[in-house]
Amino acid sequence: MQIRLSNAPDAPAPVGQYTHAVEVTGATRTVYISGQVGAAMDGSVPEDATEQGRNVWKNITAQLKAVGMTLDNIVKITTIATSLDYLPAVRASRAEAMGDRKPASTLIIGGLVSPALKIEVEVIAVA
């Protein structure tokens, strides 16, 4: 499998930790991971958005591990935050987990199923 990141020279540059287009060739498996929320293993949800963000990425990492993949396999991220106020927490937890990886990405400000939830992230991974 090969992954090629692309930012078209005749379009605006990315404004964050993402790439506008990700081309995957030779992939044999694609995994679509449902939105993961900030709940801990015991089902508790911390009030702090940063802690929720860390839990989100722990949960994503666990789902990837269960199918024999890692964060390196992620090619697309969709993040939902319930308020622009949580954007620093979204960015910090993502940077902590993803490091220099820059898959394609979309951020949505919207509602989630429970008022306790502040962040939800779904990913697409290939191997």
N, C-alpha and C positions, 0 to 999 in steps of 0.2 A: 504494500500500500504506500502511496505517496500523497502527501498533502502539500499543496501550493497555496500560499497566502497571496492575495492580490488586492491592491488599492489602485484603482484606475487613475492614471495621471491627469485625465481631463474631468475629474469629479473631485469634490472636496475631500480632504484627508480625514481619517477618523479623528474623533475628538476625545477618545478614551482608549481603554485597554481592549481593543478589538480590531478585527480586520473586516473590510467591507465584503470581500468574497473569499471563500475557501473552496478550492477545487480538490476533490478526492478521486484518485484513480487507483484501480486495482484493489478496491476494498472488497472483502469477502463477507463481512458481517456489519450490519448497522443496528445499533441499539437506540431506542427512543425511551428516555427515562422521564417518567411522569414528574410533574412539579413536586419538588421536595420542599418541605416547610421547616421552620425552625424548632420543631419538637425534638426533645431529647429521647433517648431510648425508653425511658419510663413514661413517655407521653406528655411530660410537663413542657410548658412553653415559657421560656424566660421573657420577662417584660422588655429587657434591653434588646434593641435592634441589632447591635453588634454581636451579641451572644446568639441571637436567632440566626444571623448570617453565618456564624461559625458552625452552628448545628446543621444548617442547610448544606454546607459543603462537606461536612462529615457524612451526612446521609447520602449525598451524591457519590462520594468516594466509596461508601459501602456498597451502593447499588452497582457501581462500575466493577468493583472487586468481585462481586457475586457472579459477574458474567466474564471474568478474566480480562478486564480492561483497567486502565488508569486514567487519571486526568489528562494524560498525553493524547488519549484517543478522542477527546471532545473536539467537535468541529463546529457546533452551534450551541449557543446559550440563549435562553429567553428568561428574563428576570421580570418579576412583578413585585413592585413595592407599593404599599398602600398610601405613601406620602412622599413628596419630595424631601421632607425632613429626614428620611431614612437613607437618602442617597449616599452620604458619607459612610454609613454602616455597610451598605451594599458594596460600595467600592473597596472598602477596607477588607471585608471578609473575602471578597473575590480575589483581591491582590494577594492576600495571605495564602489562599489555597492555590491559585493558578500561577503565581509568579510571573514569568515572562511570556507565558502562553497567551496567544491572542486569537482565539477562534472568532467566527462571525458571532454577532451579538445583537439582541434587541432588548430594550428596557421599556417597560410599561408601568405607568402609575395608574393603579386601579384598586378595586376592592378584592378581598379574599373571603373565603367561606366563613371564617371566624374572625371577630374583631380583635382577638388576641394575636393573630398572625400579622406580621409586618412585611415579610419577605417570602417569596416562593420562586424557585428556580427550576426550570426543566432544561435538559440537555439532549443533544444527539451526539452519539459517539460511533466511530467506525474503527474496524480492525481488519 
